[in-house]
């Protein structure tokens, strides 16, 4: 007789769609010293979960192929960088509990 024991607490998140391995990350997007689960889908949807609660969403972004979070503007606050398969790079910032994407974006040109 084999017994299976799990020492890991499992969480379930409501997210539909396909995603690429680089389009999911754990990071402190809202600069509160707690990580959020950030997921981008191939269908162009972005979801940000804080704990088990869906906090922010964005859609119609294009095929989300990569996500990263960091202080890219050197202002002491993190930003979310989202790159699409179409070559567009979006940046999202969190300001005083207001998330209004997309805050800025630019086109990546491959030479």
N, C-alpha and C positions, 0 to 999 in steps of 0.2 A: 504494500500500500504506500503510495506516494502522496505526500501532503504539500500543498503549495501555500506559502505564506508571503504576503506582500507587506513591506515595511514603508511603503511610499504612499502618501495620501494622493489620491487622484482628483483632478479637477476636470470638469466638463465645461466647454465653451460652445456657445451656439454660433457657428460660422459655416456658411455654405460656400462652395466653390472650390476650385483647384488652386494649389499654390506651389511655388517653386521653393526649394530648400533655403535659398537666400532671402526669401520674402517673409520670414518669420524671425522675430527677435525679442529678447527680454532686455529692456533698458528703461532708464529713468527719463521719460520724455517730458514730464511736467515739472521736473526739478524739485520734487518733494522728498527725495532720498529713498523712494520706493520704486521698484521696477514695475513697468507695465508690459503686458504681452501685446505685441504689435504684429498684425498679420495683414499681408497684402495678397490679393487673389489675381489669378490670370485674367479674370473677368473685369478687373479694374476697380475692385472694392478694397477699402482700407478700414480695418477695425482695430480699435485700441481698447484693451480690457485692463481695468484696475481691480485687482482681486478677481472676483468672478463676475463683476459687473461691466457691461459694455458702456464705456464712457464717451467715446468719440467714433464717428464714422465719416467716410468720404467715399464718393463713387464716381464712376466715369473717368477714371484716371489713366486708362490704358492698361496693358498687361504689366502688372507689377512684377519686376524681376529681381529687385534688390532693395533692402531696407537697411539703414544705419542711423544711429543716434549719437550725437556728440556736440561739443562746443565748436562748431565749424565757423562761427562768426567771431570767436574770441571775445565774447561779451560776458562770460561766466554763466551762461545758460545753454542748456542743450536744445538742439534742433533735430527734427526728423528729416532725413534725406531719403527720398523715394525715387528710384530709377525705373523707367518703364522699358519694355522691349521695343517700343517705338523710338527710343532715344531721347525722351524727355526726362529731365531731372526736376522734381518738385522738392521744395523745402517747406516744412511746416514748423511753426513756432507756437509755443503755449504762452498766452498772456492772461494773467489774472482770471483764470477759470473760463476763458473764452477761447474756443478753438474754431476757427473759421477758415477751413482749407479751400483752395490752396492759397497760401499767403504769398508765395512767390514760386516761380519756376523758370527754367531756361532749357534750351535745346542743346543736347550734346551732339557735336559734329565729329564724326570719325574721319580722319584723313588717311 
